[in-house]
Amino acid sequence: MGIGRSAFYDTPNARARDLSIVAEMKTICDEFEAYGYRRVDAELRHRGIVVNAKKIRRLMHEHALNPKQRRR
């Protein structure tokens, strides 16, 4: 057909779910600037959103949601 199998079977609603997760992650990262992916995962679970930690890491990397380093 000329397109890849993963592109053919890609579901658009998965991207919409990712965008809603990223929006919630941005609010968490704005509220708690030093939270990494583990704490963001715990906060998402506390808010009722269950997501795999690998997906959280990937989305944080893609959207540049890097935690601020704490000074010691």
FENKA-V942474 format. One record per backbone hydrogen bond with DSSP energy under -0.5 kcal/mol. CO is the residue of the C=O (numbers start at 1). NH is the residue of the N-H. If there is no record, write none. Layout:
co nh
CO NH
CO NH
This chain:
co nh
4 8
5 9
11 14
11 15
12 16
13 17
14 18
15 19
16 20
17 21
18 22
19 23
20 24
21 25
22 26
23 27
24 28
25 29
26 30
27 31
28 32
31 33
32 35
33 68
36 40
37 41
38 42
39 43
40 44
41 45
42 46
43 47
44 49
45 48
48 50
49 51
52 56
53 57
54 58
55 59
56 60
57 61
58 62
59 63
60 65
61 64
64 66
